Amino acid sequence: MSKFFSNLKSKFSNSKKEASPTKASAQTEATAPPAEPSYSIQPHPAKTNDPADLQPPGGGLKSGGVMAAHHARDPYIPSDQIKNNLPEPLSREELQARAAELNN
């Protein structure tokens, strides 16, 4: 198989050297697609096998924000002033009447 490619390469390289540039060949060279792009392997930024090393600091469950509520220490106890200003809770009958009113 490599012999086939070497023969093909030699035929194309010889034909370009022997042919004199004409108007038609100059146009085909100008409109020919560019050479094949070359690709290389890029280095990976990881230093360890831990995927968390690639994440920026903070974010996710590590950050405060929304998850901070799960790290609360003590329950909230309102002051006496707030406790005294709360209205009396409704009775079971009043709550059922209010539910029926809202559902209709």
C-alpha positions as CSV (number, residue, x, y, z in Angstrom):
1,M,0.0,0.0,0.0
2,S,2.9,2.4,0.8
3,K,4.3,1.8,-2.7
4,F,1.0,3.0,-4.2
5,F,1.2,6.2,-2.2
6,S,4.9,6.8,-3.0
7,N,4.2,6.3,-6.8
8,L,1.3,8.6,-6.6
9,K,3.3,11.2,-4.7
10,S,6.1,11.0,-7.2
11,K,3.8,11.4,-10.2
12,F,2.2,14.5,-8.7
13,S,5.4,16.1,-7.6
14,N,7.0,15.5,-11.1
15,S,4.0,16.9,-13.0
16,K,4.1,20.2,-11.1
17,K,7.8,20.6,-11.7
18,E,7.6,19.9,-15.4
19,A,4.4,21.9,-16.2
20,S,5.0,25.5,-17.0
21,P,2.6,27.9,-15.4
22,T,-0.2,28.9,-17.7
23,K,-3.2,31.0,-17.2
24,A,-5.5,27.9,-16.6
25,S,-3.1,26.3,-14.1
26,A,-2.6,29.6,-12.2
27,Q,-6.4,29.9,-11.8
28,T,-6.7,26.3,-10.5
29,E,-3.9,26.9,-8.0
30,A,-5.6,30.1,-6.8
31,T,-9.0,28.4,-6.3
32,A,-7.6,25.2,-5.0
33,P,-8.6,24.5,-1.4
34,P,-5.9,25.3,1.2
35,A,-3.6,22.5,2.4
36,E,-5.0,20.0,4.9
37,P,-5.1,21.5,8.4
38,S,-2.8,19.9,11.0
39,Y,-4.0,19.0,14.4
40,S,-2.1,18.4,17.6
41,I,-2.9,17.1,21.0
42,Q,-3.4,19.9,23.5
43,P,-2.2,19.4,27.1
44,H,-4.9,18.7,29.7
45,P,-5.1,21.2,32.6
46,A,-5.7,18.5,35.2
47,K,-2.8,17.7,37.6
48,T,-4.7,14.9,39.3
49,N,-7.5,12.5,38.5
50,D,-10.0,14.4,40.7
51,P,-12.6,16.1,38.5
52,A,-13.2,18.7,41.3
53,D,-9.8,20.1,40.6
54,L,-11.0,21.5,37.2
55,Q,-13.9,23.3,38.8
56,P,-13.5,27.0,39.8
57,P,-13.5,27.6,43.5
58,G,-16.9,28.1,45.1
59,G,-20.1,27.2,43.3
60,G,-22.2,24.2,43.7
61,L,-22.7,22.9,47.2
62,K,-19.6,24.5,48.4
63,S,-20.9,28.1,48.0
64,G,-23.1,29.9,50.5
65,G,-26.2,31.1,48.6
66,V,-29.2,28.7,48.6
67,M,-27.5,25.8,50.4
68,A,-26.6,28.0,53.3
69,A,-30.1,27.4,54.8
70,H,-29.1,23.7,55.4
71,H,-26.2,24.8,57.6
72,A,-28.3,26.8,60.0
73,R,-27.4,26.2,63.6
74,D,-30.2,27.1,66.0
75,P,-34.0,27.6,65.4
76,Y,-35.3,31.2,65.2
77,I,-37.0,32.3,68.4
78,P,-39.0,35.5,67.9
79,S,-38.8,38.1,70.6
80,D,-41.7,38.6,73.1
81,Q,-42.8,41.8,71.2
82,I,-43.3,39.8,68.0
83,K,-45.0,36.9,69.9
84,N,-47.5,39.3,71.5
85,N,-48.4,41.0,68.2
86,L,-49.4,37.7,66.5
87,P,-53.1,37.2,65.9
88,E,-54.8,34.2,67.5
89,P,-54.9,31.1,65.4
90,L,-58.1,30.3,63.6
91,S,-60.3,27.4,64.9
92,R,-60.8,24.2,62.8
93,E,-64.3,25.3,61.7
94,E,-63.0,28.7,60.6
95,L,-60.2,27.1,58.6
96,Q,-62.6,24.7,56.9
97,A,-64.9,27.5,56.0
98,R,-62.0,29.5,54.6
99,A,-60.8,26.5,52.6
100,A,-64.4,26.0,51.2
101,E,-64.6,29.7,50.3
102,L,-61.3,29.6,48.4
103,N,-62.0,26.4,46.6
104,N,-65.3,27.6,45.2
